[in-house]
Amino acid sequence: MDYVSALVPPVVMAAFFIGLVVTIVKSQGGPNKAKEDAAVDAALARAEAQSQDRTPGTGNA
């Protein structure tokens, strides 16, 4: 019976991991995908604008 107690924790962790992966895959896309993509695009645009403002030689002192 020692082999059963040795195998239970990895099997339980594997089951939870598979459930996590399935949940992540199912949550991708869907009706909120466009809204999420727009939020990421806006954040990237802000970061890019800030990095351009800090570029040396642009006249910003």
C-alpha positions in Angstrom: 0.0 0.0 0.0 3.0 2.3 0.2 3.0 2.6 -3.6 -0.6 4.0 -3.4 0.4 6.7 -0.9 3.4 7.5 -3.1 1.4 7.9 -6.3 -1.6 9.9 -4.9 0.1 13.4 -4.6 1.5 13.4 -8.2 -1.8 12.2 -9.6 -3.7 14.9 -7.7 -1.3 17.6 -8.8 -1.5 16.4 -12.4 -5.3 16.5 -12.2 -5.3 20.1 -10.9 -2.7 21.1 -13.5 -4.8 19.7 -16.3 -7.9 21.5 -14.9 -5.9 24.8 -14.9 -4.7 24.4 -18.5 -8.3 23.6 -19.6 -9.6 26.6 -17.8 -6.9 28.9 -19.4 -7.6 27.5 -22.9 -11.3 27.9 -22.5 -11.0 31.5 -21.3 -9.0 32.5 -24.4 -11.0 34.4 -27.0 -14.7 34.7 -26.6 -16.8 37.8 -26.5 -14.3 39.9 -24.5 -11.3 39.2 -26.8 -11.7 42.5 -28.8 -12.0 44.5 -25.5 -8.9 42.8 -24.1 -6.9 43.3 -27.3 -7.9 47.0 -27.4 -6.7 47.4 -23.8 -3.4 45.8 -24.6 -2.9 47.9 -27.7 -3.7 51.1 -25.7 -1.1 50.1 -23.0 1.5 49.4 -25.6 0.9 52.7 -27.4 1.2 54.6 -24.1 4.5 52.7 -23.3 5.8 53.4 -26.8 4.9 57.1 -26.5 6.7 57.4 -23.2 9.8 55.7 -24.5 9.9 58.1 -27.4 9.5 61.1 -25.1 12.6 59.9 -23.2 14.8 59.3 -26.2 17.9 61.5 -26.0 18.3 64.1 -28.8 14.5 64.8 -29.2 14.7 68.3 -27.7 13.1 67.3 -24.4 15.3 68.5 -21.6 
